[in-house]
Amino acid sequence: MSNHQKLEVGSQVVNGIDWEMTPDLSFGTYESWGGRERVRSNSERVHYFFVDAWGETSKLCLMERGIRHAKVLAEIHAPQNLIDQCVEAQGKSSRFEKSYAIDFALKNWLMENLFVPSGVDLIVVLQEEVIVEDMGPALPTSVEDMDVEQCSLPYEPAIINDDEIAGIMKKWNFHDTQLNVDGNFKNYLIDSGDGLTVLDKRTSLMWQRDGIDITSIRRMNREINGLNEQGYAGFHDWRLPTMEEAMSLMENAINRKGVHLHPCFSKEQPFIFVSAQRQPGGYWFVDYKQGTAFWSSGTIPGGFGKLCRSL
């Protein structure tokens, strides 16, 4: 990467272009599990140029890339004949592969024309559409009119063997699309009033509405420690849920966001770590997209976090 090449893209300053990065390489780095382990942090960003050939007219664009982050920052007004020649040189390609690495001619043009004071006139900043997730209808703010049956779920970390998991689902009447299809655990969710959390009056748990981005179990524990040090939502005792606690949120129907959750919870954490390990090895997860529990390595594929705390 050449860090002396600085670009002003609207109000953002891009410090350095990675000339070796390509669309294919960025996918291998930021989407594949093996590649992610080589990335220093989830906040790391790289910038590279690529040719977008999806439309009728191909375009030269500037990409900002990171883990679970891909944003086209700008279109560059390069000579159309140079862009078209780059696309033609690709030969026949799949209709699913229309993002190409720049060639030598485009790189030279960029080096000669973009990193000069007049180069800013060649940059057309793209405004990203901000999509606000639908968090469903407003939750009640009290349980005065509810007949709440209290339920105390296990809250200590556990070791769960393969032959025990089905029994857990049936014991607590949790819905699981593979192990207990007819299960339907009843929650009583209350709006906590802070916009960050939800209370379940049946299990006496407070939950994050959103959660922690995908990472390894080691990094997950660091993220939890950081949130507790900061006092997320005013509390310092956030933790991973147990298998039972995480499954208590599993809805028996998929909501309009595509997950087995009440819509007050974000869809951006489709499968989460729980505080349960497997013998002889591995970690358990709860998958709200598929509606089931599963186990895997703690690093590959990794998992999201949706934290809870006891009231």
NORQUI-V258367 format. One line per field, one symbol per residue. burial: # if it has 24 or more other ideal C-beta (glycine too) atoms within 12 Angstrom, else .. Layout:
burial->???
This chain:
burial->....#.#.#....#..###.###..#..##.....#..#.....#########....##########.##########...##..##..#........#####..##.##..###...#..##.#.........#...#...........#.###..#.#....#..##..######.##..#.########...######################.###.##..#....##.#..###############..#.#.####################...########.#####..#..#########..
